[in-house]
Amino acid sequence: MLTVALAKGRNLFDTANRLRISGFALPGDFEETRRLVIEDERMEIRYLLAKPVDVPTYVEHGAADLGIVGKDILHEKGADVHELLDLGFGFCRLVVAGPKETDVSRVTRVATKYPRYATEYFRKLGRQIEVISLQGSVELAPLIGLAECIVDLVETGRTLQENGLVALAEVAQVSARLVANRRSYQLRAAEVDDFVMRLRQNR
Amino acid sequence: MHPIYLERPSGTRDLYGQQLQKKRWIEQQMIAVFRSFGYDLIETPMIEYVETFAQGLHGSEQEQLYRLFDRRGRTLALRPEMTTPVARVVATEFAHVASPLRLSYAAKTYRAEEGRLREPVEVTQAGIELIGALSPDADAEVIALMATALKRLGIEHFRFAIGHMAYLQAMLAPLQETLQARLRQALIDRDLVRYEQILAQESDVDPKWLESLREFPRIRGGLEAIDAARELALDERAEKACDEWSELFAALDAYGVAELTHVDLGLYLDHDYYTGIVIEGYADVLGVPICFGGRYDGLLERFGRGAPATGCVAHVERLLQTVEIGSEQPFRIHLCYLAEQRTLAFSFAAYLRERDYAVATSRVEVQELPSLEAQSIGECFGMFTAGGELLTEDSLLQQIWEYYRSSGASETDGGKSIC
Protein backbone atom coordinates (compact mmCIF):
# COMPACT_ATOMS: atom_id res chain seq x y z
CA MET A 1 0.00 0.00 0.00
CA LEU A 2 1.27 3.46 -0.97
CA THR A 3 0.88 6.32 1.50
CA VAL A 4 0.32 9.71 -0.12
CA ALA A 5 0.40 12.94 1.89
CA LEU A 6 -1.83 15.69 0.52
CA ALA A 7 -1.76 19.36 1.47
CA LYS A 8 -5.02 20.60 2.93
CA GLY A 9 -6.24 24.07 2.08
CA ARG A 10 -5.76 26.06 -1.12
CA ASN A 11 -4.73 23.15 -3.35
CA LEU A 12 -6.87 20.32 -1.98
CA PHE A 13 -9.78 20.85 -4.37
CA ASP A 14 -7.55 20.75 -7.46
CA THR A 15 -5.58 17.83 -6.03
CA ALA A 16 -8.74 15.75 -5.49
CA ASN A 17 -9.98 16.69 -8.93
CA ARG A 18 -6.75 15.59 -10.57
CA LEU A 19 -6.66 12.31 -8.64
CA ARG A 20 -10.25 11.52 -9.70
CA ILE A 21 -9.52 12.27 -13.36
CA SER A 22 -6.46 10.02 -13.10
CA GLY A 23 -8.62 7.09 -12.02
CA PHE A 24 -8.23 7.16 -8.26
CA ALA A 25 -11.43 6.63 -6.32
CA LEU A 26 -11.88 9.24 -3.60
CA PRO A 27 -14.94 9.39 -1.32
CA GLY A 28 -17.50 12.06 -2.27
CA ASP A 29 -16.92 14.07 0.89
CA PHE A 30 -13.15 13.99 0.43
CA GLU A 31 -12.76 17.78 0.29
CA GLU A 32 -14.91 18.41 3.38
CA THR A 33 -14.02 15.51 5.60
CA ARG A 34 -12.37 16.03 8.96
CA ARG A 35 -10.75 12.63 8.84
CA LEU A 36 -6.99 12.76 8.55
CA VAL A 37 -6.49 9.31 7.03
CA ILE A 38 -8.52 8.05 4.07
CA GLU A 39 -8.03 4.65 2.52
CA ASP A 40 -8.71 3.61 -1.04
CA GLU A 41 -8.68 -0.17 -0.72
CA ARG A 42 -9.21 -0.91 -4.39
CA MET A 43 -6.12 1.02 -5.49
CA GLU A 44 -4.27 0.19 -2.28
CA ILE A 45 -3.55 3.81 -1.47
CA ARG A 46 -3.78 5.57 1.85
CA TYR A 47 -4.11 9.36 1.84
CA LEU A 48 -2.90 11.53 4.71
CA LEU A 49 -4.44 14.99 4.89
CA ALA A 50 -1.75 17.19 6.36
CA LYS A 51 -0.98 20.84 6.92
CA PRO A 52 0.82 21.92 3.71
CA VAL A 53 4.01 22.88 5.49
CA ASP A 54 4.23 19.37 7.01
CA VAL A 55 3.89 17.46 3.73
CA PRO A 56 7.62 17.70 2.82
CA THR A 57 8.49 16.52 6.33
CA TYR A 58 6.23 13.44 6.11
CA VAL A 59 7.75 12.52 2.77
CA GLU A 60 11.34 13.28 3.72
CA HIS A 61 11.17 10.98 6.75
CA GLY A 62 9.31 8.29 4.83
CA ALA A 63 6.08 8.49 6.85
CA ALA A 64 4.51 9.00 3.41
CA ASP A 65 5.85 7.52 0.17
CA LEU A 66 4.53 10.35 -1.99
CA GLY A 67 3.28 13.87 -1.39
CA ILE A 68 1.48 16.63 -3.26
CA VAL A 69 2.41 20.14 -2.16
CA GLY A 70 3.13 23.62 -3.52
CA LYS A 71 6.61 24.38 -4.81
CA ASP A 72 6.76 27.44 -2.53
CA ILE A 73 6.58 25.29 0.58
CA LEU A 74 8.82 22.60 -0.87
CA HIS A 75 11.60 25.04 -1.70
CA GLU A 76 11.29 26.91 1.56
CA LYS A 77 11.56 23.71 3.61
CA GLY A 78 14.54 22.50 1.57
CA ALA A 79 13.32 18.93 1.99
CA ASP A 80 15.49 16.11 0.67
CA VAL A 81 12.95 14.36 -1.58
CA HIS A 82 12.58 13.41 -5.24
CA GLU A 83 10.63 16.04 -7.15
CA LEU A 84 8.87 14.06 -9.86
CA LEU A 85 6.10 16.11 -11.49
CA ASP A 86 4.87 19.63 -11.96
CA LEU A 87 1.13 19.03 -11.65
CA GLY A 88 0.31 22.32 -13.33
CA PHE A 89 -2.33 23.53 -10.88
CA GLY A 90 -2.12 25.74 -7.81
CA PHE A 91 -0.31 28.21 -9.99
CA CYS A 92 0.94 31.32 -8.18
CA ARG A 93 3.60 33.98 -8.51
CA LEU A 94 6.04 34.82 -5.76
CA VAL A 95 6.87 38.51 -6.09
CA VAL A 96 8.73 41.37 -4.50
CA ALA A 97 6.06 43.94 -3.64
CA GLY A 98 6.11 47.37 -2.06
CA PRO A 99 5.03 50.97 -2.55
CA LYS A 100 5.38 51.67 -6.26
CA GLU A 101 8.32 54.10 -5.90
CA THR A 102 10.49 51.40 -4.20
CA ASP A 103 13.86 50.75 -5.89
CA VAL A 104 14.31 46.98 -5.61
CA SER A 105 18.05 47.22 -6.18
CA ARG A 106 18.50 49.39 -3.07
CA VAL A 107 16.31 47.54 -0.62
CA THR A 108 17.85 46.50 2.72
CA ARG A 109 14.97 45.14 4.83
CA VAL A 110 12.47 42.63 3.46
CA ALA A 111 9.52 41.11 5.31
CA THR A 112 8.38 37.64 4.21
CA LYS A 113 7.03 34.21 5.01
CA TYR A 114 9.67 32.93 2.57
CA PRO A 115 13.11 33.79 3.98
CA ARG A 116 14.91 31.30 1.71
CA TYR A 117 13.37 32.61 -1.52
CA ALA A 118 13.94 36.22 -0.41
CA THR A 119 17.58 35.69 0.55
CA GLU A 120 18.36 33.78 -2.66
CA TYR A 121 16.63 36.30 -4.90
CA PHE A 122 18.43 39.32 -3.49
CA ARG A 123 21.74 37.45 -3.34
CA LYS A 124 21.44 36.91 -7.10
CA LEU A 125 21.09 40.68 -7.44
CA GLY A 126 24.25 41.02 -5.39
CA ARG A 127 22.37 42.30 -2.34
CA GLN A 128 22.67 41.05 1.19
CA ILE A 129 19.38 41.91 2.80
CA GLU A 130 17.98 41.69 6.29
CA VAL A 131 15.03 39.31 6.31
CA ILE A 132 12.18 40.00 8.72
CA SER A 133 10.40 36.69 9.08
CA LEU A 134 6.62 36.98 9.53
CA GLN A 135 3.87 34.35 9.70
CA GLY A 136 1.03 36.27 8.04
CA SER A 137 -0.36 39.67 6.94
CA VAL A 138 3.03 40.40 5.46
CA GLU A 139 1.55 43.40 3.56
CA LEU A 140 1.46 45.26 6.85
CA ALA A 141 5.26 45.50 7.10
CA PRO A 142 5.91 48.26 4.51
CA LEU A 143 2.90 50.26 5.74
CA ILE A 144 4.27 50.57 9.26
CA GLY A 145 7.91 50.93 8.28
CA LEU A 146 9.00 47.47 9.49
CA ALA A 147 10.44 46.71 6.04
CA GLU A 148 10.82 48.50 2.72
CA CYS A 149 9.20 45.72 0.75
CA ILE A 150 7.89 42.17 0.99
CA VAL A 151 8.31 38.86 -0.80
CA ASP A 152 5.00 37.05 -0.95
CA LEU A 153 2.66 34.85 -2.99
CA VAL A 154 0.23 36.62 -5.30
CA GLU A 155 -2.81 34.97 -6.83
CA THR A 156 -5.04 37.87 -7.92
CA GLY A 157 -3.11 40.83 -6.56
CA ARG A 158 -6.14 42.19 -4.73
CA THR A 159 -4.58 42.17 -1.26
CA LEU A 160 -1.59 44.10 -2.57
CA GLN A 161 -3.82 46.63 -4.32
CA GLU A 162 -6.03 47.25 -1.30
CA ASN A 163 -2.95 47.99 0.79
CA GLY A 164 -1.42 50.35 -1.74
CA LEU A 165 1.36 47.96 -2.80
CA VAL A 166 2.40 46.84 -6.27
CA ALA A 167 4.34 43.84 -7.56
CA LEU A 168 7.83 45.12 -8.36
CA ALA A 169 9.57 41.97 -9.57
CA GLU A 170 8.90 38.28 -9.98
CA VAL A 171 10.91 35.94 -7.72
CA ALA A 172 9.48 32.60 -8.87
CA GLN A 173 6.46 30.91 -10.37
CA VAL A 174 5.14 28.10 -8.24
CA SER A 175 2.68 25.27 -8.72
CA ALA A 176 1.78 21.96 -7.10
CA ARG A 177 4.42 19.23 -7.23
CA LEU A 178 4.45 15.48 -6.77
CA VAL A 179 7.33 14.43 -4.54
CA ALA A 180 8.62 11.02 -3.44
CA ASN A 181 10.54 9.73 -0.48
CA ARG A 182 14.08 8.57 -1.36
CA ARG A 183 13.59 5.03 -0.10
CA SER A 184 10.13 4.64 -1.65
CA TYR A 185 11.41 5.94 -5.01
CA GLN A 186 13.85 2.99 -5.05
CA LEU A 187 12.15 0.21 -3.08
CA ARG A 188 8.67 0.77 -4.50
CA ALA A 189 9.76 1.92 -7.93
CA ALA A 190 6.95 0.14 -9.81
CA GLU A 191 4.13 1.54 -7.65
CA VAL A 192 5.66 5.03 -7.68
CA ASP A 193 6.14 4.98 -11.46
CA ASP A 194 2.54 3.80 -11.93
CA PHE A 195 1.26 6.69 -9.82
CA VAL A 196 3.45 9.15 -11.74
CA MET A 197 2.29 7.77 -15.10
CA ARG A 198 -1.41 8.12 -14.21
CA LEU A 199 -1.01 11.72 -13.09
CA ARG A 200 1.18 12.52 -16.09
CA GLN A 201 -1.32 11.20 -18.61
CA ASN A 202 -4.14 13.31 -17.26
CA ARG A 203 -2.68 16.75 -17.23
CA MET B 1 18.20 27.58 32.16
CA HIS B 2 20.94 24.99 32.17
CA PRO B 3 24.49 26.30 32.24
CA ILE B 4 26.31 25.42 28.99
CA TYR B 5 28.60 22.90 30.71
CA LEU B 6 25.58 20.65 31.19
CA GLU B 7 24.76 20.62 27.48
CA ARG B 8 26.06 18.63 24.53
CA PRO B 9 27.24 20.50 21.41
CA SER B 10 24.32 20.54 19.00
CA GLY B 11 24.15 17.59 16.60
CA THR B 12 25.90 15.19 18.98
CA ARG B 13 24.47 12.53 21.26
CA ASP B 14 25.31 10.40 24.27
CA LEU B 15 24.99 6.68 23.85
CA TYR B 16 24.78 4.12 26.65
CA GLY B 17 23.10 0.97 27.87
CA GLN B 18 21.34 -1.22 25.37
CA GLN B 19 21.65 1.22 22.47
CA LEU B 20 25.41 1.38 22.83
CA GLN B 21 25.67 -2.40 23.14
CA LYS B 22 23.62 -2.74 19.99
CA LYS B 23 25.86 -0.25 18.17
CA ARG B 24 29.02 -2.08 19.24
CA TRP B 25 27.42 -5.36 18.17
CA ILE B 26 26.58 -3.89 14.74
CA GLU B 27 30.18 -2.70 14.30
CA GLN B 28 31.56 -6.07 15.36
CA GLN B 29 29.27 -7.98 13.01
CA MET B 30 30.19 -5.73 10.11
CA ILE B 31 33.91 -5.95 10.79
CA ALA B 32 33.59 -9.74 11.02
CA VAL B 33 31.94 -9.80 7.57
CA PHE B 34 34.61 -7.44 6.17
CA ARG B 35 37.29 -9.76 7.54
CA SER B 36 35.58 -12.82 6.06
CA PHE B 37 36.00 -11.19 2.61
CA GLY B 38 39.72 -10.63 3.27
CA TYR B 39 39.60 -6.99 4.37
CA ASP B 40 42.11 -5.70 6.93
CA LEU B 41 41.17 -3.07 9.49
CA ILE B 42 42.68 0.39 9.26
CA GLU B 43 42.59 3.33 11.64
CA THR B 44 43.56 6.87 10.66
CA PRO B 45 43.71 10.05 12.72
CA MET B 46 40.52 11.89 13.55
CA ILE B 47 42.20 15.03 12.16
CA GLU B 48 43.93 15.68 8.82
CA TYR B 49 45.20 18.78 7.05
CA VAL B 50 42.41 20.43 5.06
CA GLU B 51 44.63 20.14 1.98
CA THR B 52 44.26 16.35 2.21
CA PHE B 53 40.48 16.55 2.08
CA ALA B 54 40.66 19.16 -0.69
CA GLN B 55 41.95 16.37 -2.96
CA GLY B 56 38.67 14.51 -2.62
CA LEU B 57 35.92 17.00 -1.85
CA HIS B 58 34.32 19.72 -3.92
CA GLY B 59 33.58 23.25 -2.77
CA SER B 60 30.33 22.84 -0.87
CA GLU B 61 31.64 19.76 0.92
CA GLN B 62 34.74 21.68 1.97
CA GLU B 63 32.50 24.35 3.46
CA GLN B 64 31.08 21.63 5.70
CA LEU B 65 34.46 20.65 7.14
CA TYR B 66 34.76 20.87 10.90
CA ARG B 67 37.92 23.00 11.01
CA LEU B 68 40.46 23.66 13.73
CA PHE B 69 43.98 25.08 13.94
CA ASP B 70 47.22 23.62 15.17
CA ARG B 71 49.79 25.65 17.09
CA ARG B 72 51.49 26.86 13.93
CA GLY B 73 48.20 28.13 12.58
CA ARG B 74 47.79 25.39 9.98
CA THR B 75 44.20 24.44 9.29
CA LEU B 76 43.15 20.94 10.26
CA ALA B 77 39.77 19.32 9.86
CA LEU B 78 37.95 16.51 11.59
CA ARG B 79 37.52 13.82 8.93
CA PRO B 80 34.19 14.10 7.10
CA GLU B 81 34.63 10.64 5.57
CA MET B 82 37.21 7.83 5.49
CA THR B 83 37.86 7.30 1.77
CA THR B 84 40.24 10.24 1.41
CA PRO B 85 42.37 9.43 4.50
CA VAL B 86 42.57 5.79 3.37
CA ALA B 87 43.68 6.95 -0.09
CA ARG B 88 46.40 9.06 1.56
CA VAL B 89 47.68 6.05 3.54
CA VAL B 90 47.62 3.79 0.50
CA ALA B 91 49.64 6.31 -1.53
CA THR B 92 52.21 6.90 1.23
CA GLU B 93 52.61 4.21 3.91
CA PHE B 94 51.50 1.44 1.56
CA ALA B 95 53.29 2.88 -1.50
CA HIS B 96 55.21 -0.37 -1.97
CA VAL B 97 52.46 -2.77 -1.00
CA ALA B 98 51.15 -4.56 -4.06
CA SER B 99 47.51 -4.08 -4.97
CA PRO B 100 44.74 -5.09 -4.76
CA LEU B 101 44.46 -3.75 -1.24
CA ARG B 102 41.39 -4.50 0.84
CA LEU B 103 40.85 -2.16 3.79
CA SER B 104 37.97 -1.67 6.20
CA TYR B 105 37.07 0.56 9.12
CA ALA B 106 34.40 1.57 11.59
CA ALA B 107 35.05 5.17 12.51
CA LYS B 108 33.37 8.38 13.55
CA THR B 109 33.20 11.16 10.98
CA TYR B 110 32.28 14.82 11.41
CA ARG B 111 30.61 17.67 9.61
CA ALA B 112 30.35 21.27 10.69
CA GLU B 113 26.61 21.77 10.47
CA GLU B 114 23.55 19.77 11.09
CA GLY B 115 22.37 19.04 7.58
CA ARG B 116 18.94 18.33 6.25
CA LEU B 117 16.95 15.79 8.22
CA ARG B 118 18.88 17.24 11.18
CA GLU B 119 21.69 14.91 10.21
CA PRO B 120 24.04 14.70 13.16
CA VAL B 121 27.43 16.39 13.33
CA GLU B 122 28.95 13.05 14.35
CA VAL B 123 28.33 9.99 12.16
CA THR B 124 29.83 6.52 12.48
CA GLN B 125 30.76 4.98 9.14
CA ALA B 126 31.49 1.28 8.77
CA GLY B 127 32.97 0.69 5.35
CA ILE B 128 35.40 -0.90 2.97
CA GLU B 129 37.78 0.24 0.25
CA LEU B 130 39.00 -2.08 -2.51
CA ILE B 131 42.01 -0.47 -4.16
CA GLY B 132 43.76 -1.58 -7.33
CA ALA B 133 40.93 -3.56 -8.91
CA LEU B 134 39.39 -2.29 -12.13
CA SER B 135 36.87 -4.94 -13.16
CA PRO B 136 33.12 -4.76 -12.45
CA ASP B 137 33.70 -7.85 -10.31
CA ALA B 138 35.34 -5.54 -7.76
CA ASP B 139 32.18 -3.38 -7.64
CA ALA B 140 30.10 -6.55 -7.34
CA GLU B 141 32.29 -7.72 -4.47
CA VAL B 142 31.68 -4.49 -2.58
CA ILE B 143 27.91 -4.76 -3.10
CA ALA B 144 27.79 -8.48 -2.22
CA LEU B 145 29.85 -7.80 0.89
CA MET B 146 27.49 -5.03 2.05
CA ALA B 147 24.50 -7.28 1.33
CA THR B 148 26.08 -10.03 3.43
CA ALA B 149 26.71 -7.59 6.26
CA LEU B 150 23.13 -6.23 6.20
CA LYS B 151 21.75 -9.78 6.24
CA ARG B 152 24.05 -10.65 9.12
CA LEU B 153 22.47 -7.74 11.03
CA GLY B 154 19.05 -9.29 10.48
CA ILE B 155 17.87 -6.59 8.04
CA GLU B 156 15.59 -8.49 5.70
CA HIS B 157 14.17 -6.01 3.25
CA PHE B 158 16.81 -3.87 1.61
CA ARG B 159 17.92 -2.96 -1.88
CA PHE B 160 20.76 -1.29 -3.70
CA ALA B 161 20.19 1.27 -6.43
CA ILE B 162 23.09 1.27 -8.86
CA GLY B 163 23.97 4.26 -11.02
CA HIS B 164 26.88 5.06 -13.30
CA MET B 165 28.62 8.43 -13.22
CA ALA B 166 30.31 7.90 -16.59
CA TYR B 167 26.95 7.17 -18.21
CA LEU B 168 25.45 10.37 -16.82
CA GLN B 169 28.46 12.39 -17.87
CA ALA B 170 28.47 10.89 -21.35
CA MET B 171 24.77 11.66 -21.79
CA LEU B 172 25.24 15.31 -20.85
CA ALA B 173 28.69 15.75 -22.44
CA PRO B 174 27.66 17.29 -25.81
CA LEU B 175 25.89 20.18 -24.04
CA GLN B 176 27.52 23.46 -23.06
CA GLU B 177 29.44 23.24 -19.79
CA THR B 178 27.21 25.76 -17.96
CA LEU B 179 24.10 23.91 -19.06
CA GLN B 180 25.63 20.59 -18.01
CA ALA B 181 26.39 22.03 -14.59
CA ARG B 182 22.76 23.15 -14.14
CA LEU B 183 21.42 19.76 -15.21
CA ARG B 184 23.90 17.97 -12.95
CA GLN B 185 22.82 20.09 -9.99
CA ALA B 186 19.15 19.31 -10.73
CA LEU B 187 19.97 15.58 -10.69
CA ILE B 188 22.00 15.91 -7.48
CA ASP B 189 19.01 17.72 -5.92
CA ARG B 190 16.74 14.91 -7.25
CA ASP B 191 14.62 17.63 -8.88
CA LEU B 192 13.35 16.16 -12.15
CA VAL B 193 10.90 19.03 -12.60
CA ARG B 194 13.74 21.57 -12.73
CA TYR B 195 15.78 19.17 -14.90
CA GLU B 196 12.99 19.03 -17.47
CA GLN B 197 12.36 22.79 -17.27
CA ILE B 198 16.02 23.47 -18.09
CA LEU B 199 15.88 21.08 -21.06
CA ALA B 200 12.63 22.62 -22.31
CA GLN B 201 14.39 25.97 -22.69
CA GLU B 202 16.92 24.43 -25.08
CA SER B 203 15.80 25.00 -28.63
CA ASP B 204 18.96 24.13 -30.55
CA VAL B 205 19.14 20.50 -29.42
CA ASP B 206 18.05 17.68 -31.74
CA PRO B 207 14.51 16.72 -30.62
CA LYS B 208 15.22 12.99 -30.59
CA TRP B 209 18.24 13.48 -28.38
CA LEU B 210 16.26 15.88 -26.19
CA GLU B 211 13.71 13.12 -25.66
CA SER B 212 16.51 10.73 -24.60
CA LEU B 213 17.90 13.28 -22.19
CA ARG B 214 14.46 13.86 -20.73
CA GLU B 215 13.58 10.22 -20.27
CA PHE B 216 16.75 8.56 -19.04
CA PRO B 217 16.95 9.86 -15.42
CA ARG B 218 13.57 8.30 -14.56
CA ILE B 219 14.52 4.81 -15.70
CA ARG B 220 15.00 2.23 -12.97
CA GLY B 221 14.88 -1.55 -13.12
CA GLY B 222 16.80 -4.74 -13.81
CA LEU B 223 18.39 -5.95 -17.03
CA GLU B 224 15.64 -4.28 -19.06
CA ALA B 225 16.77 -0.91 -17.67
CA ILE B 226 20.30 -1.60 -18.93
CA ASP B 227 18.82 -2.36 -22.36
CA ALA B 228 16.92 0.93 -22.21
CA ALA B 229 20.13 2.72 -21.22
CA ARG B 230 21.87 1.19 -24.23
CA GLU B 231 19.04 2.30 -26.55
CA LEU B 232 19.41 5.88 -25.33
CA ALA B 233 23.23 5.85 -25.30
CA LEU B 234 24.69 8.61 -27.41
CA ASP B 235 28.33 7.62 -27.73
CA GLU B 236 30.91 4.94 -27.03
CA ARG B 237 31.51 6.16 -23.52
CA ALA B 238 27.87 5.65 -22.60
CA GLU B 239 27.89 2.24 -24.30
CA LYS B 240 31.00 1.25 -22.36
CA ALA B 241 29.18 2.19 -19.16
CA CYS B 242 26.30 -0.08 -20.23
CA ASP B 243 28.78 -2.92 -20.80
CA GLU B 244 30.08 -2.39 -17.27
CA TRP B 245 26.54 -2.43 -15.91
CA SER B 246 25.82 -5.71 -17.73
CA GLU B 247 29.01 -7.29 -16.46
CA LEU B 248 28.32 -6.03 -12.96
CA PHE B 249 24.92 -7.72 -13.06
CA ALA B 250 26.46 -10.98 -14.25
CA ALA B 251 28.86 -10.82 -11.30
CA LEU B 252 26.06 -9.88 -8.87
CA ASP B 253 24.11 -12.84 -10.20
CA ALA B 254 27.07 -15.11 -9.54
CA TYR B 255 27.18 -13.75 -5.99
CA GLY B 256 23.45 -14.49 -5.70
CA VAL B 257 22.54 -10.88 -4.87
CA ALA B 258 21.27 -9.65 -8.26
CA GLU B 259 17.66 -9.65 -7.02
CA LEU B 260 18.65 -7.20 -4.26
CA THR B 261 19.80 -4.62 -6.77
CA HIS B 262 18.41 -2.49 -9.55
CA VAL B 263 19.78 0.08 -11.96
CA ASP B 264 18.87 3.75 -11.56
CA LEU B 265 20.05 5.75 -14.57
CA GLY B 266 19.49 9.07 -12.78
CA LEU B 267 21.35 8.26 -9.54
CA TYR B 268 23.91 11.02 -9.04
CA LEU B 269 26.01 10.92 -5.86
CA ASP B 270 27.28 14.27 -4.71
CA HIS B 271 30.97 13.49 -4.24
CA ASP B 272 33.61 14.92 -6.51
CA TYR B 273 35.65 11.73 -6.72
CA TYR B 274 33.15 9.20 -8.11
CA THR B 275 33.94 8.10 -11.67
CA GLY B 276 31.99 4.91 -12.42
CA ILE B 277 29.43 2.68 -10.79
CA VAL B 278 27.79 4.28 -7.73
CA ILE B 279 25.63 2.59 -5.11
CA GLU B 280 22.96 3.63 -2.65
CA GLY B 281 21.35 1.15 -0.25
CA TYR B 282 17.91 1.37 1.37
CA ALA B 283 16.07 -0.63 4.02
CA ASP B 284 12.29 -0.53 3.92
CA VAL B 285 11.91 0.59 7.53
CA LEU B 286 13.90 3.80 7.06
CA GLY B 287 13.17 6.74 4.75
CA VAL B 288 16.82 7.63 4.14
CA PRO B 289 19.69 5.63 2.59
CA ILE B 290 21.61 3.36 4.95
CA CYS B 291 24.71 2.98 2.79
CA PHE B 292 26.37 4.49 -0.24
CA GLY B 293 29.56 4.18 -2.23
CA GLY B 294 31.05 3.75 -5.65
CA ARG B 295 34.06 3.72 -7.91
CA TYR B 296 36.64 6.48 -7.57
CA ASP B 297 39.38 5.78 -10.11
CA GLY B 298 40.91 9.28 -9.99
CA LEU B 299 41.38 9.90 -6.28
CA LEU B 300 44.54 7.82 -5.68
CA GLU B 301 46.23 9.59 -8.60
CA ARG B 302 45.80 12.90 -6.79
CA PHE B 303 47.88 11.43 -3.95
CA GLY B 304 50.56 10.25 -6.38
CA ARG B 305 49.67 6.58 -6.72
CA GLY B 306 47.37 6.11 -9.68
CA ALA B 307 45.08 3.15 -9.00
CA PRO B 308 41.46 2.29 -9.66
CA ALA B 309 39.37 1.87 -6.52
CA THR B 310 35.88 1.23 -5.28
CA GLY B 311 34.21 1.17 -1.87
CA CYS B 312 31.06 1.46 0.19
CA VAL B 313 30.13 2.70 3.67
CA ALA B 314 27.17 2.08 5.94
CA HIS B 315 25.77 4.73 8.25
CA VAL B 316 25.91 2.96 11.62
CA GLU B 317 23.52 5.28 13.49
CA ARG B 318 20.91 4.65 10.79
CA LEU B 319 21.52 0.90 11.02
CA LEU B 320 20.89 1.29 14.73
CA GLN B 321 17.36 2.49 13.89
CA THR B 322 16.91 -0.37 11.43
CA VAL B 323 18.27 -3.36 13.31
CA GLU B 324 15.79 -5.21 15.52
CA ILE B 325 17.89 -7.88 17.13
CA GLY B 326 20.97 -7.11 19.12
CA SER B 327 23.62 -8.56 21.28
CA GLU B 328 22.75 -11.16 23.91
CA GLN B 329 22.84 -9.41 27.25
CA PRO B 330 24.86 -11.24 29.87
CA PHE B 331 22.79 -12.15 32.94
CA ARG B 332 23.46 -9.33 35.39
CA ILE B 333 23.86 -9.98 39.10
CA HIS B 334 24.30 -7.49 41.92
CA LEU B 335 25.81 -8.83 45.16
CA CYS B 336 25.86 -6.81 48.40
CA TYR B 337 28.05 -7.73 51.35
CA LEU B 338 29.07 -6.57 54.81
CA ALA B 339 32.76 -5.93 55.32
CA GLU B 340 33.31 -9.23 57.17
CA GLN B 341 31.91 -11.21 54.22
CA ARG B 342 34.19 -9.54 51.70
CA THR B 343 36.28 -12.63 50.90
CA LEU B 344 33.24 -14.83 50.43
CA ALA B 345 31.51 -12.23 48.24
CA PHE B 346 34.54 -11.67 46.02
CA SER B 347 35.27 -15.36 45.48
CA PHE B 348 31.62 -16.13 44.64
CA ALA B 349 31.61 -13.15 42.25
CA ALA B 350 34.77 -14.43 40.56
CA TYR B 351 33.15 -17.87 40.25
CA LEU B 352 30.12 -16.31 38.55
CA ARG B 353 32.20 -14.09 36.24
CA GLU B 354 34.13 -17.10 34.98
CA ARG B 355 30.78 -18.51 33.94
CA ASP B 356 29.94 -15.37 31.89
CA TYR B 357 27.64 -13.68 34.35
CA ALA B 358 28.06 -9.94 34.76
CA VAL B 359 28.53 -9.35 38.48
CA ALA B 360 28.71 -6.10 40.41
CA THR B 361 29.54 -6.11 44.12
CA SER B 362 28.72 -3.36 46.61
CA ARG B 363 29.73 -3.02 50.23
CA VAL B 364 26.89 -2.11 52.58
CA GLU B 365 27.07 -1.15 56.25
CA VAL B 366 23.83 -2.76 57.47
CA GLN B 367 22.20 -5.96 56.37
CA GLU B 368 18.96 -4.92 54.74
CA LEU B 369 17.60 -5.36 51.24
CA PRO B 370 17.93 -2.11 49.34
CA SER B 371 14.90 -0.50 47.74
CA LEU B 372 13.66 -1.90 44.46
CA GLU B 373 15.06 1.10 42.57
CA ALA B 374 18.49 0.51 44.08
CA GLN B 375 18.33 -3.15 43.09
CA SER B 376 17.68 -1.82 39.60
CA ILE B 377 15.16 -3.27 37.22
CA GLY B 378 16.01 -6.44 35.36
CA GLU B 379 18.96 -7.16 37.61
CA CYS B 380 19.19 -10.17 39.87
CA PHE B 381 20.04 -9.22 43.42
CA GLY B 382 21.75 -11.07 46.30
CA MET B 383 22.79 -10.08 49.84
CA PHE B 384 25.29 -11.87 52.06
CA THR B 385 24.22 -12.21 55.68
CA ALA B 386 26.55 -11.85 58.63
CA GLY B 387 26.41 -15.64 58.91
CA GLY B 388 27.81 -16.15 55.42
CA GLU B 389 24.55 -17.10 53.74
CA LEU B 390 23.20 -15.59 50.51
CA LEU B 391 19.74 -14.04 50.65
CA THR B 392 18.12 -13.82 47.23
CA GLU B 393 14.68 -13.99 45.69
CA ASP B 394 16.07 -15.19 42.39
CA SER B 395 15.80 -18.94 42.06
CA LEU B 396 18.60 -19.30 39.52
CA LEU B 397 21.06 -17.37 41.69
CA GLN B 398 19.88 -19.45 44.68
CA GLN B 399 20.61 -22.67 42.77
CA ILE B 400 24.04 -21.53 41.65
CA TRP B 401 24.85 -20.51 45.21
CA GLU B 402 23.76 -23.88 46.62
CA TYR B 403 25.76 -25.73 43.99
CA TYR B 404 28.76 -23.52 44.70
CA ARG B 405 28.55 -24.28 48.44
CA SER B 406 27.87 -27.99 48.12
CA SER B 407 30.43 -28.72 45.38
CA GLY B 408 33.17 -27.30 47.51
CA ALA B 409 33.94 -24.82 44.78
CA SER B 410 34.11 -22.17 47.47
CA GLU B 411 37.27 -23.81 48.86
CA THR B 412 38.96 -24.95 45.66
CA ASP B 413 37.89 -22.27 43.19
CA GLY B 414 40.54 -19.81 42.30
CA GLY B 415 38.30 -16.92 43.26
CA LYS B 416 40.56 -15.66 45.97
CA SER B 417 43.66 -15.67 43.87
CA ILE B 418 41.85 -13.88 41.05
CA CYS B 419 40.94 -11.11 43.46
Chai-1 contact restraints between the chains, C-beta under 6 A:
chainA,res_idxA,chainB,res_idxB,connection_type,confidence,min_distance_angstrom,max_distance_angstrom,comment,restraint_id
A,H61,B,G287,contact,1.0,0.0,6.0,A-B,restraint_1
A,G62,B,G287,contact,1.0,0.0,6.0,A-B,restraint_2
A,D80,B,R116,contact,1.0,0.0,6.0,A-B,restraint_3
A,H82,B,R190,contact,1.0,0.0,6.0,A-B,restraint_4
A,E83,B,D191,contact,1.0,0.0,6.0,A-B,restraint_5
A,E83,B,V193,contact,1.0,0.0,6.0,A-B,restraint_6
A,L84,B,L192,contact,1.0,0.0,6.0,A-B,restraint_7
A,D86,B,V193,contact,1.0,0.0,6.0,A-B,restraint_8
A,N181,B,G287,contact,1.0,0.0,6.0,A-B,restraint_9
A,R183,B,Y282,contact,1.0,0.0,6.0,A-B,restraint_10
A,R183,B,G287,contact,1.0,0.0,6.0,A-B,restraint_11
A,Q186,B,A161,contact,1.0,0.0,6.0,A-B,restraint_12
A,Q186,B,Y282,contact,1.0,0.0,6.0,A-B,restraint_13
A,L187,B,R159,contact,1.0,0.0,6.0,A-B,restraint_14
A,L187,B,Y282,contact,1.0,0.0,6.0,A-B,restraint_15
A,L187,B,D284,contact,1.0,0.0,6.0,A-B,restraint_16
A,A189,B,R220,contact,1.0,0.0,6.0,A-B,restraint_17
